[in-house]
Amino acid sequence: MLEFDIGLGSGADDDAVDIDIDDDLPSTPPLPLPLPSSTSTPPTQIYLPEGNLLDLEPYESMEFESEEAAKAFYNSYARRVGFSTRVSSSRRSRRDGAIIQRQFVCAKEGFRNLNEKRTKDREIKRPRVITRVGCKASLSVKMQDSGKWVVSGFVRGHNHELVPLDQVHCLRSHRQISGPAKTLIDTLQAAGMGPRRIMSALIKECGGISKVGFTEVDCRNYMRNNRQKSMEGDIQLLLDYLRQMHNENPNFFYALQGGDDQFTGNVFWSDPRARANYSYFGDTVTFDTTYRSNRYRLPFAPLTGVNHHGQPVLFGCAFLLNETEASFIWLFQTWLTAMSGHHPVSITTDHDAVISSAIMQVFPETRHRFCKWHIFKKCQEKLSHVLLKHPSFEADFHKCVNLTESIEEFESCWLSLVDRYELRHHEWLQTIYSDRRQWVPVYLRDAFFAEMSITQRSDSMNSYFDGYVNASTNLSHFFKLYEKAIESRNEKEVKADYNTMNTNPVLKTPSPMEKQASGHYTRKLFARFQEELVGTLTFTASKAEDDGESIMYQVAKFGEDHKAYYVKFNVLEMKARCSCQMFEFSGLLCRHVLAVFRVTNVLTLPSHYILKRWTRNAKSNVILEEHPSDVYNGYLESHTVRYNTLRHEAFKFVDEGSKSLDTYNVAMVALQEATTRVALATKNEGRTSVVNSRNRGDMASNGIRSNYTSWNHLGSSGQILSEVRIIFHLPRFMFHPFSCNHMMSIDFIYYCLLLYFSTDLHVYTIFLQSTFIFCFFSSLSNWFSAKC
């Protein structure tokens, strides 16, 4: 009898699914699941020989009351001898079509059918071992006119070794689940136990595995069939619920794979709130397949994300009664349709080749990550013998994965790890190593996953429904728990919104940046940002390289210079990029970039470093509450920014001015003019400030913006710091102050510009205006030289 598995998932402690079917039968695709019906299949009857027939050997002319009795006798004989049986052939009456002759054979009879028609255009995913060796042992029976069945032929000899008595329970024809065993399995299954634990209970009850009468594979398949029958009865409840929700709100989306005619049992739905959530937080998605590790009885797979409070948020749910690649492709395409075709930036799933293949086809541009937490959990199972022998292995494994700072460091650490514990050829470790780019953090830092730390573990994949769906949940109770979970999660978000809008966080520093962030971020995200900001106090940042446009800073914790991070900072664009790539990974600036901002007097966060998805306005159309003029003024308020901007312009000025004698003369004239204007501005600084203030008001009333007015002065401490920073750059000039070469002219003009023009905002403004004068005279000089 062939037991067909449809992949409903199993109990609480097993991962693999073994389907025990005959080796000469081709594997078939999943059959369409019929809608629930009231009919049921009668239980299979088992016939056992009685009396002294238990010790007899078959012989010709031996009589039986029925065909079933003959079959049971031969199978009992085979159990005593040590082989398995099956039905080979039959013959029917031409008069009424009734079976009048049967042949029972050894299971190793014949040879595997290698007919190409059976395997053409069909990929065999799990090749089965060859078991048939051409054994001739058999028993033939035919029906007499009296209605009894008589043995017409018997072949005793086998061409293979027979199975010992203590292993005979593994043979297919001797694996039968008795009535009492079924009752016990049903009871334990209802309590949420999995096949492995149920088999342990049966072995203890019966006094040994050989006395149970079947294997764990049979137990698993029996439990799956039970769930299938139960699920068929509940499918109609599911469909009725979804149709009712859609009728109440047309924005409630649901879909059935195959439609009503060829319904496969796969269902997807997404309520209006879930669809709206995706428009706000759909940049990163988690496809939750925890049920496949048999923690839950339901084949339930939600798609979730992370909201602006760092809480899990629902995007949609699915029931998958079969887990083929076609099912996952259908699910992802259907979900994408429900979400208006917007692809996520990243997606996280369990480590599964079938799911990975489906994602590559549906989301080719989406960054796919395997759940690191699941891989660590699987490590405890796959390497249990290593953990018992070497307790330190798990800590070393976590350190190798989580604490390495670069790809080179990880590769070196991994090789050292597998060599130290002699695991270089371990199959599972080789598998996850080949997929390292999809789960090891150092390979994923350049993609956004909305996690607050690169080294934190991924949350449990089923976190959204934790505390609601458990191992004993069935479909009839599911939707009550589902709605309760939705309501609870929504209430938690409302409470977090209330706390963000109606409470003020405690500031730990006098930094304007901290105050700015407290007004933009939600409470949880601000706490995380505050942690990074306070962390900068223990870090030092020093210049490592300077190419004129960007400055490379080396950032290290005090006393730990050997473990440095590198931040490349473009002052003109106010963009910084750290080697740890925390901003790219989480959307929050790391303490290394903030340390550079601190030493360069960047007092507030540039707007492009405040992601809307982390702010209190994440679910509204309101942009960040800031005035462009104020942002620009604050940007230029930093003396270091003025200094570097002026320095950048000076490089271009000097480079053009030193190309020829004509351009040099023009540059010197422009420089002398600028020097005169700077001196005048310095002399009349107080009066100029008043005039600028008045002009600022007039320009605002006329709707005019100015990039060269409306600036505030730094305090005296800022001016002192400015002088120190300028003097720090003087040695380059003083090493060759009188050399009459090209570099001398560049350095001379360059440092004159820096000394004269970077100390004050008004002086800085005049210099920028003077560059336009220089550009005009330079162009005129070039034109005049060409004409002459």
Secondary structure as UniProt FT lines:
FT   TURN            12..13
FT   TURN            23..24
FT   HELIX           51..55
FT   TURN            60..61
FT   STRAND          63..64
FT   HELIX           67..81
FT   STRAND          85..92
FT   TURN            94..96
FT   STRAND          99..106
FT   TURN            107..108
FT   HELIX           116..119
FT   TURN            120..121
FT   STRAND          138..143
FT   TURN            145..146
FT   STRAND          149..155
FT   HELIX           165..170
FT   HELIX           172..174
FT   HELIX           179..190
FT   TURN            191..192
FT   HELIX           195..206
FT   HELIX           209..211
FT   HELIX           216..248
FT   TURN            250..251
FT   STRAND          253..256
FT   TURN            257..261
FT   STRAND          267..270
FT   HELIX           272..281
FT   TURN            282..283
FT   STRAND          284..287
FT   HELIX           290..293
FT   STRAND          300..306
FT   TURN            308..309
FT   STRAND          312..319
FT   HELIX           325..338
FT   TURN            339..341
FT   STRAND          346..349
FT   HELIX           353..362
FT   TURN            364..365
FT   STRAND          367..370
FT   HELIX           372..382
FT   HELIX           384..389
FT   TURN            391..392
FT   HELIX           393..402
FT   HELIX           407..420
FT   TURN            421..422
FT   TURN            424..425
FT   HELIX           427..434
FT   HELIX           436..438
FT   HELIX           441..443
FT   TURN            444..446
FT   TURN            454..455
FT   TURN            461..462
FT   HELIX           463..465
FT   TURN            466..468
FT   TURN            471..472
FT   HELIX           475..502
FT   HELIX           512..520
FT   HELIX           523..535
FT   HELIX           536..538
FT   STRAND          539..546
FT   STRAND          550..557
FT   TURN            558..559
FT   TURN            561..562
FT   STRAND          565..570
FT   TURN            571..574
FT   STRAND          575..578
FT   TURN            579..580
FT   HELIX           582..586
FT   HELIX           591..599
FT   TURN            600..601
FT   HELIX           607..609
FT   HELIX           612..614
FT   TURN            616..619
FT   HELIX           628..637
FT   HELIX           639..657
FT   HELIX           661..683
FT   HELIX           685..701
FT   TURN            702..703
FT   HELIX           716..728
FT   TURN            729..730
FT   HELIX           731..734
FT   TURN            737..738
FT   HELIX           742..757
FT   HELIX           761..787
//
